[in-house]
Amino acid sequence: MITILGPTATGKTSIAARLASQLDGEVISADSRQVYKNMDIGTGKDLNEYVVNGKAIPYHLIDIVEPGYEYNVYEFQRDFRKAYHNILKRGKTPILCGGTGLYIESVLLGYDLVKVPENITLRDSLRNNTHEELVELLKSKAKLHNTSDIQDRKRLIRAIEINQYYKDHPNKVKNYFEAIPSLVYGIQFDRSVIRKRITKRLTQRLDNGMLDEVRQLLEQGLKPEQLTFYGLEYKYLTLHITGELSYDQMFEGLNTAIHQFAKRQMTWFRRMEKRGIRIHWITGSLPLDHKINLIMKTNKNNL
């Protein structure tokens, strides 16, 4: 397998699709929000990039669940495994592509995960706890790597629930998941460049109807708190539509939040390297053909 990773706004999809075209491959998305239907602009699906020289490149794990559902890494592992083995069975090359470090790491290192059931008793006991108290409780149970869990109360309680489950069931047999061998390529830009790319892309998405997309989701029956759960674009645009933020406040707040998110993504990828995953870093400012040639050359040398 080939893996293409990198922070947001680095052009990963176009690289993965072009590689798939040359290697007779198929792309498996590793993006925690692109799994949702009707959430297209805000998640940056860029489905037009899956057409290369008039040929449609098959992709997987995009548009597979309804908005409002809370998809998780356990389900990603399950769905990835099905797609991965299906691609191999047909003699194609699987190409994993995305920026959700937890999802990528879970298959490259073979996380053992179990499906953790809801603990209604625990949830009831935490109902009156302040946000700060919940954060401290989670910190007492686990080392925090995913800071998004502590920004949303619902995610925070779920993280406590999961860690409590593992504490209460230390000997529970976990589902075996084999580590997937892969050549891993990372796309990176200088920090000043990625900041400009993020701001430019945000402006383009707003011009292309991202606000209308969020309005339609709300009109379809999703509650504001369901959309804010997905963070970033869906959080800030919902706060604007519901009157809690002006347009300028929304834009500035979202722009800053995406910059911070990109920084956290790079921190996660560096942590992956410390855990033994070798990432071949490629300068994003190179022309697309040059990036493809570098990957093809490295791939050939490692066969």
Secondary structure, DSSP 8 states (H G I E B T S, - for coil): -EEEE-STTS-HHHHHHHHHHHHTEEEEE--SSTTBTT--TTTT--GGGGEETTEE--EESSS-B-TT----HHHHHHHHHHHHHHHHHTT-EEEEEES-HHHHHHHHTT---------HHHHHHTTT--HHHHHHHHHHHS----GGGGTSHHHHHHHHHHHHHHHH-TT-----------EEEEEE--HHHHHHHHHHHHHHHHHTTHHHHHHHHHHTT--HHHHHTT-HHHHHHHHHHTTSS-HHHHHHHHHHHHHHHHHHHHHHHHHHHHTT--EEEEETTS-HHHHHHHHHHHHHHT-
